[in-house]
């Protein structure tokens, strides 16, 4: 995902106040460990999450609360026409348990 330049603090502020219903949706959807990192040189956001079950947050885009969150974040992130964050799937190059 990509953050628009100059919005690092606002991005952190909004996520620090994550809506309780969004937090609950993620929890109910099996997401139990979720971090987002910022490469400040490129404004690239990298999300990492552990999940129980088959899906993750990327599978929740059809839900109304997720669509509202996307709309809320659209002014500070690069987005698709439906306000979903532009993201690039990354192939796993290494993993160790």
N, C-alpha and C positions, 0 to 999 in steps of 0.2 A: 504494500500500500504506500501511498505517497502523501506526505504532509505539505501543504502550501507553505512557502517561506514565511518566517516570522510568526508562526502560530504554535510553536513548541509549548509555551506556557499555557496557552488556552487549551490545547489538546490535553495536557496533564490535568488542568483544572476540571475539565468536563469529565474525564475518566475518574478523577478522585471523587466526583459526585455522581457516579454511575447510578442511574435510576434503579430503585429497589426491584421493580418489576423486570427490568432487563437482567439484573443479577440473578433473580430467581429463575428466569427463563433459561439462562445459561446453566445454572445448577441443575434444574430439572431435565435439561437436555444432555446431561452427562459431563459437562465441562467442569472440572474441579481444580484445575491449576492453569492459569492463563496469564501470560506476560506479553507485553508489547515493547519492543526496543526501537530506538531511533538512531539511524546513522545520520548524524548532523551534517556531514559533508554532502550528502545527496538528498536529505529529507525523506529517505526511505524508511518506512515502518515495517518491522518484522514481527509477526505475531507467532507465539508458540503456546500451544495449549495441550493439556493432557485431558483425555476423555474416557468415560466409561461407555462402552457400547460402540456402535458403528459410526455415528455422526459427530459433528462438531458445530461450531458457530457458523461455519460457511454453508451449512445445510438448513439454516433457519431464515433465509432471506424472504421466504413467502409469508412470514408472520408479520402482523400489523405492527407490533412493538419494535421489531427490527427495522422495518421500513421507516417508522418515526425516528428511530435513532439515526439511521442513515441520513434522513432529511436534516436532522439537528446538526450533524457533523459535516454536511456537504459544503458549507461555506469555508471550511478550513482544510479540506482534503480534496485530492483529485478524485473525481467520481465519474461513474458511467451515467448515461441519461436517466436511469431509474434511481439515482443517488447512491447506489451501492459503491463501495470503495473500489477503485481500480486496483486490482491485485494481480500478481504474477505467480502462478504455481511454481514452486521450486523443487527440483528433484532432490531426493535425499542422497547425499554423497558419502555419508559416513554415519553410523549409529553404533553405540556401545551401551549395553545394559550394565 
